[in-house]
Every structure is written in structure tokens, then in C-alpha cells.
Amino acid sequence: MKILKFGAKWCPGCLVMKPRFKEIEANNPWLKTEYYDFDVAKDMVEKYNINEVLPTFVFLDKNDKEFLRLQGEVEKKKIIEIINKNKEK
């Protein structure tokens, strides 16, 4: 499983989510994550149809197929539940 994280410097919710994800990543070193800046990574923003509702988290299975998308501030507990439930994907 891989999580694509889309955010921007001007996004208040992104600032809230940054330390949450840092903690999740530290506790799950096997988890693959990639961060893309909405204003810089236009190719990825276009590829995944990311709109200005940020942050956006795109969950991909091992075949890089999207199976879940979350937007906005998400509780750490909910993200951990999703990761644990889908870690074999």
C-alpha cells in the first residue's frame, strides 16, 4: 500500500496533517508515502484529478490502483484504522 499526500504551503489543513502523518510514518516504517505540492507537481495533480480541497490523501494498492481517497483534516486514529485494515493491499 502507498499513500499519495497532496498539499500546499497556503493550506491550513495541510499544516495540521503534517505532524500527524510524520508520527504515523515513524510508527509504520514499511508504509510508502509520497508528498506532492499542489502548486508544483502539476502532472501528479492532473493525473489524480486533485482539486483545491486540500489536503488530499490517495490510497493505492500494490498495483498502484486507487482504492480510497480522503480530503481535509482526518483524525490520526481513522488513518491508522484504514492503514491496518488495508496493509496487505
Secondary structure, DSSP 8 states (H G I E B T S, - for coil): -EEEEEE-TT-HHHHHHHHHHHHHHHH-TT-EEEEEETTT-HHHHHHTT--SS-SEEEEE-TTS-EEEEEES---HHHHHHHHHHHTT-
